[in-house]
Amino acid sequence: MTERVVITGMGAITPLGGTLDETWSCIVAGRSGVRPIAAFDASEIDSRIAGEVKVDLSQRLSFKEAKRMDRFCQLALIAAKEAIEHSGLVIDESNSEEIGVIMGSGVGGMITLAEQI
């Protein structure tokens, strides 16, 4: 039996923008999201540029949600919500177990890892 998978929506939070549309507009315009590092003091490391995600999450997650998650999880949740909205699907009891979101992260949890070390 062959199971079919259909991509119905996308979401993105990138160094180019906080939504899929913002990111795509920057890609089409040929913009780069790589800039001097501002999230921490990079003077002691070899590379001082990065593609940092600079979005205000306070308007898109409750304080309670944000407090319980590492930043990469916060970004993933927001992108997943956007993908669901972008899909136009109505999720209810009849289809909720047939719908999923696939997320990608290069490393994830580095802020927490660095703090714990």
Phi, psi and omega in degrees: 000134180258123176270137178258143176239133180236128175273116184252342182203159179225153175218151181206140167229116187224174174297347179270338181177166184268001177220168176300314182297317178298315181298312181297319178301318179291321178299311181298324180281355179078021179281157176247145176262005182272126183214173174301141181295131179239345186288337180203168179287111183261011184295338183266001181244162184292320182260132180243015176235152180196167173261081181278142175272118182240087178228149177276107183277345186297334179274351186242351176222146175286159178302318181299316178297311185297323183297330185270358187233147170293158183303320182295328176290321178300313180296319179297318180297316179296316178295322178295318177299319179296319180298319179294315178297317181299328182292330184076005180286144171261117182262124178217189183298333183287338184228000188299333180272359179253002184245137179216166177235132177255131183239146175237142177215133180297312180227306178075141174069018184293327179297312179297316179301312180296320179295322183285331179290000000 
